[in-house]
């Protein structure tokens, strides 16, 4: 009988201890149920997205597209970070567009530095450019084309933005 009373006492203490949790479950069951259903729905959507991406990768053969890219080139020590190149291009582009009243030597040095940064950015992103091979108006056209391609690749440049017109001399 002593064991039965001890067991009964333990069950009574357990019932009193879990009574607040039982009341919380009773009054907040809709919130708990909503969280469980939302979590399950998000998990299901995530799995569906992963399956869709895997199907697209197989359909496009993404591995075949990236197989020939040498990733060690991106880790070289002499390669400048793309963020720094973008900042240089924005700074030089702003000076190039608004640099009226400066000497021709300053303007040509600025264009040379701008073209160098454009070439480095193109090399970093794997974009073909021909700035070094051209002169005069052809070089200006190539510069505008390269700015547009870099802008399409996600590099925002002052001269490539819509609504900003360059001054021609």
N, C-alpha and C positions, 0 to 999 in steps of 0.2 A: 503494500500500500504506500510505502514511503517513496518508491520510484514513481508511482502513478501521480502522487501529489507534486513531486518535483517536475514531472513532465507537464502537468497541468499548469503549474506556476510559470514554467518557461514559455508555454504557449500563450498565457495571459500577458506576460511581459512583451512578447513578440507582437501580439495583437495591439497593445497600447502603443508600442513604438511605431508600428506601421500605420496607425490610424490617421495621422496627418497626411501621409503619402496617399492613402486611400481617398481621403477627402479631396486632395489636389487632383488626383486622377478623375474623380467624379465630376468636379467642377470645370476642369480644363481639358476634358477628353477631346473636344472638338479642335482645340489648338494643337494638341499633340498629334491627333490624327492628320490634321492639315500639314503639319511639318513632315510627318512620315511620308505622306502622299507626294508632297512637293519634292522631297529628297529622292524618292524613288523615280519620279518623273524626270528630274534632272539627270540622274544616273542613266536612265533609259535613253534620253536624248543624247547624252555624251557618247554612249556606246553606238548609237545610230550614226552620229557624226563621224566617229572613228571608222566605222564600217564603210561609210560613203567615201571618206578620204582614201581608204585602202583600195576601194574599187576604182576610184579615179586614178590613183597611182598606177594600178595595173593596166587600166585602159590607155593611159597616156605613155606608159613605160617610162616613168620619171627617172628610174635608175639609169636607163640608157641615155637620157639627156644629160645627166650630170657625170657620167662615167669618165669623160675626157677632160674634165676640169681638174687642174692641178691645184690642190688646196694649200700646198706648201708655199706657193707664191704669196698668199695672203699673210703668212706668218713671218715674212722676212723683216729683219731689223731696220732696213733702210726705207721701208714703206711707211709713208705718213698716214696717220689715221684719217679716215674719210670725213669725220667731223671737223678736223682741222682744215682739210682742203676746202670744205664747204664754207667755213668761216672766212678763209682767205679769199675765196671766189666772191663772196658777198661783199667783203670790204673792198677788194680791187674793182669789182663791178660797179659799186656805188661811186668810187672815185672816178672810174672811167666815164660813167654817164654824167656825173656832175662836175667834171674837172675842167670847166671852161676857164680861160684866162691863164693857163699854164703854158710852158714852153713846149715846143714840138719834141724836144729830146725827152722831157719828162713824160709826155704822152706816149711816145714810142716805147720807152722803158716800161711804162705801166701796161701797155698792151702786150709786150713780151712776157712780163710776169703773169699777166692774166691768162695768156695762151699756155704758158708752162703749167699753171695750176689746172687749166682745162684738160691738158694732156694727161696729167697725173690722175685726175678724177676719172677720165675715160679709161685709163689703164687699170685703175682699181675696180671699176665696174665692168670691165670687159667690153667696152664700146669702141668701135672703130672710128678713128678721126684722122684728118689729113691736114691739120693746121700748119705743120712745119713745111709741107710741100707746096703750099699755095702762097700767093702774094696779092696785095691790092684788094679789089672788090671780091675776087674769088675767096680770099681768106676771110673777109667780113661775112660772106654768105655761109662759109663753113663754120665760122664762129657762132652765128645765129643758129645753124642747124644743130651743132653740138650742144649749145645751151638748151635748145628745145628737147633734145634726146635726154640730157641730164635731168631736165625738169620732169620729163615723163618717167624717169627712173626714180624720182622722189627727191631730187636735190633741188631745193628752191633757190633760184638765182634772181637777183633784182631785174635783170634785163629780160628774163624769160617769162616773167609774170604777165598775165593778161592785164591790159589797161596801162601798162608802163611803156611809154614810147622813148626810144633813144633819140638823142640829138645827133644829127649828121652834120659834119663840117664840110 
